[in-house]
């Protein structure tokens, strides 16, 4: 029996952790979604409605139009690498190849780039290799896991290895599919692949109905992970004596990878009037108004609030200011006011909002 090496939040691995995963753990990878389109119709796909099936382009949580915007986002989090995802990046081969070349040109060869795909077409594999891809992760459909040797993935893996890329399999751990998963791991060993990544199956807004129809359910009240997925993954890790296997839990993605990326980002985006928390979120005051510039002028005139502790957000129809300033003057303001906690992401996703009660 192999003793897996433990990681935070239930994740574990045998052998050596893939380079792409090691950088993700640090929060040091830009997540570049080059398209939401995919040729497969996997029932477990967790992609959000805003992305699934759509030809969209995202750098982390930011919708972008050009690769230069992705480069800017990589700078903000001081990224050491990029994970290219989808949909399927090889379905948007021109955009993907351009993105790889641009990132390598901007950050150099040490900027590690990995990519996920369910496509085994050789000309596409060669195209991304030529552009500078470091690591490719094949995600074959469930129906072929037991017979991968008879599919185009055999030649695709061989071609990718011959082009000096690190090559692995990326698979969801579906309860009841132990034999299929074991067969895929055996294939990886026979083809001398570098690793197998096993991801905890999880419920999302777009897949929960399909997973429910299969008789699956969440493992507890605080997790989106599917009951039985982690247990099966750990069983596979303990019994695997061949290729390195890495299990990534859904809690690890949110509680470690995302949190570490937020910690890298918050240092660059924090404004003078915002407070950074231990959870890498930002706290500030918010006054709701259709005329934030005028409110800003009044606060400066009536209460001597300095400009660097305020900012008018025309798009959200509000004035942002230091939380401690708002708490001091809120009793004199007739407008709706709040203490707001947000993620330091491009979309500034709100975590909590606490109303300031007027006296």
N, C-alpha and C positions, 0 to 999 in steps of 0.2 A: 504493500500500500504506500502511496506517495503522500507525504505530509505537506499540504499546501502552505504557502507563506501568507499570513494574514495581513490585510490592509484595513483601513478604516471603513466603517459602515457596512461590514459584512462582505466586502470584496476580498478576493484572494487570487493567488496564482501559483503555478509551478514553473520551474525553470527560470527564465529571465523575462521580465516584463517588457513587452514591446515598446520601442522608443516613443511611438505616438501616444501610447497610454501613459507612459511616465511623464510626458509633458502635459497631458490633460490633467493628471493628478495635481500638478503644480498650478493649474489654472493658466498655463503659459501657451495655450493653443488658441488661435483664432478659429472660430467655427464658421466656415464659409459654405452656405447653402447656395449652390449655383443654379439649381432648378428644383421645383417641387414635382416635376413630371417624372413618371416612372413607367416602364413597360409592364411591370408586374402588378398584381392586384392582391398583395399579401393581406390577409384579414387582420393580422396583428400590427400593421403599420401604425405607429403612434403620431404621425405628422399632423400638425394642427390644420384646421380648416383654411386658414389664411395662406397655407403653403401647399397642402396636399393637392396634387394634380395641376398645379398652377406653374406657369413659367415665370417664377419670381427669383430674386437675387437678394440674399441676406448676408450680412457680416455680423456675427453674433445676433443680437436682437434687432439690428438696424436694417431696414429695407434700403437697398442701394440700387444705383443705376450703373455705376462704373467701378472698375477694379481699384481705381485710385481711392475711392471711399473705403474699400476694404483695407487698403494699406494704411489709411489714416486710423482706422479702428485697431489694426494690429499694433500701431505705435502707442495708442492710448493704453492698451493692456501690456505693453512691452512684450509682445508675443515672441516666443522662441520657435514657433512652428504654426502650422495650419492644418486643420482637419477639414477636408472637402467632402461635403455630403449632399443629400438630396431628399426626396426623389432619387434619381440616379445620375450622378455627374457625367458618366460616359454617354448618356443620352444627349447631353448638351456639350459635346466633345470640343467644339470650337471655343466656347466660353471657358471651359475647364482648362484647356491647354493654354489659353491666353493668361488665365489667372495664375497658373503655376509658373509660367515664364516671368510674369510681372513680379510675383512675390520673390522669386529667386534673384531676379535682377535688383530688386530693392534691398533685400536683406541678406543676400549671399547664400552660398551653398549650405551653410550651417543651419539655415532656417528649414526645419524638417517638415515635410508635407506628406500627409497620408490621405487616402481616398477610399471610399466605400462604393462598391458596385455589384450589381447582379448580372452584369453583361459580360459574356466571355468571348466577344468578337476580337480577334487578334489585332486588326488594324487600329482599333481604339486603344487597346492595351499598349501597343507600340507608340501610339501618338502621345500618350501621357508620359510614358517613359522618356521619350525624346525631349519632352518639355521640361523634364527634371524631377518627376515624381520619385519620392524616396520609398514609399510603402503603399502597397495595394492590398485591400481587404475584400476578398470575394464573398458575396452573400448569395449563394445559390438558393433557388426556391425549395420548399420543404419536400416536394414530390420527388426530387432527385437525390436527396441526401444519402439514400441507401445504394445508389447506382452512379455515383459521381464519376467513376472510372469509365463509364460508357457515354459520358457527355463531353461537350466542348470545353468544360472547365479543366479537364486534364491537360489539354494543349495550352489553354490560357495560363495555367499555373506554370507550366514548363517555359513558356515564352517569357512570362514576367520574371522568372528566376534568371533566365538567360540574359535579361536586360539589367541585371544587377539591382533589382528592386527587392526589398523585404516583402515577403508574400505570406498572407495569412487568410484564415477563414473567419467570418464574423457571423454568429448564429444566435437567434433567440432561444432561450431554454423553455421549451413548451412542455408542460407536464404531460406524461403519457407517451413522450417521443424519445425515450431513452435509447432504444435500438437505432433509431434514425440518427440521433446525435452521436452515438458511439461509432456508427459506420462512417460518418463525416470526419470524426477525429482520426479514425483509422486511415481514411483516404489522405488526410493531411500528413500523417506519418509516412505513408507509402510514397507520397510525392515529394518528401523532404521539404515540406513547408515550414516556415519559421515559427508559426504560432497559430493557436485557435483562440478566438475571443468568444466567450459566452456571455450574453446579456440577459439579465433578469427580464422576463416578460412582464409588461406593465399595462395597466388600463390607461386609456387617454380619451379625450373628447370624441375622437373619430373612430376608435376601434372597440369601445366597450360593448356595443350591441352584439358585434360578431363574437367577441370573447364570451359573453354571457350565453349566447346560443350554443357554444361549445361546452357549456357546463362549468366554466371557469369563474372564479370569484377572487376578490382581494384577500390578501393574507391577514390583514388586521385593519383597524379603524384609522390608522395614521399613515398607511402606505398605499401606493398605487400598484405595488407589485402583486403579481398573480400568485395565489397560494400554491405551493408545491414547486415553484420554479427554482427558488434558491436551494431547496433541499436536493433537487435533482442535479443542479450545477455542482454542488459540493460533493455529491456522490461521484460524479464524473471526474472531478479534480483528484479525489482520493484514489481512484482506481486507474487513472491514466499514468502509464509509465513510458510514454513515447514522446510526443511533441509537447512543447510548453503550452499550457492552457491558462487563460486568464478569465476569471468570472468578475463581471462588473454589475453591482447591484444598483437598483433604481435610486436607493438612498445615497449611494456614493456619488452618483451624477449630480444630485442636487446639493447634498450636504458637504461635499469635498470639492469636486471639480468646479462647480458653479461658484461656490463660496470663495474659493481661491482666486478664480478669475475676477470676481467682484472686488476682492481685496487689492488686486493689481490695478483695477480700473479706478477705484474710488480715489486713489492718490492723485490721479491725473485730472479728474473731472470735478472734484469737490470745489464749490464756490465759497467765498469768504464768509457768507452768512449761513452756511450749512454745517451741521455737526455730523461727523462720521462716527458710527456706532461700532461696537465690537463685532457685530455681525456683518460689517461692511455695507450697511445701509446708510442713507442720509436723512437727517431730520431737519425740518425747517418750518417756518410759519407761512401760512397762505391766507390771503384776503381775496375773496371772490368779488370780482368787479368787471364791468364791461369797459371801464376806463382806467386801467391800471396806471397809466402815465400820470393822470391827474391825481390819483390817490398817492402816488409816489411823491409828487410835488407837494401835496398837503402835509404828508408825514415829515418831509424834509423841513418845511416851513414852520409847522406847528410844534413838532416834537424833536426837532434837530436830529432826525435819523440820518446818518451819513449814507451817501450813495452806495458805498461798497457793501452795505448791509441790506440792500434791496435790489430787486430786479423785476421789471415788468414783463410778463409773459402774455403777449397779445393773442397767441394761438389758443391758450387755455383760459383766457379771460380772467386773469388773476395777477395779483402782486405777490411775489415771493420775498420773504425777509427773514431775518434771524429770529429763531423761535423765542429767544429770551427777550427780544425787543417787543415782539407781538404780545407776549404775556404781560408786559408792563403797560402797554397802551390799549389793550383790547377793550377795556371797560369804557373807553371814550370813543370807540368806533362802532357805527351802526351797521356795518357790513358783516356778512357771515365770515367768520374767521376760524382757522383750524391749525393744529399742529399735525404735520404730515410726515410720514416715514416712507421713503422710496428706495428702490434699488438704484444703483448708480449706472444703470443701463441707458442705452440711447433712447429707449421709449419711456424711461423713468417710471417703471411699473410701480404702482402704489401698493404698499404693504399694509399701512394702517392710517386712519384719519381720526383725530380726536377734536371735537368741537371745542372752541373757547367760549365759555359761557359769559355773557355780559351781565354785569351787576345791575 
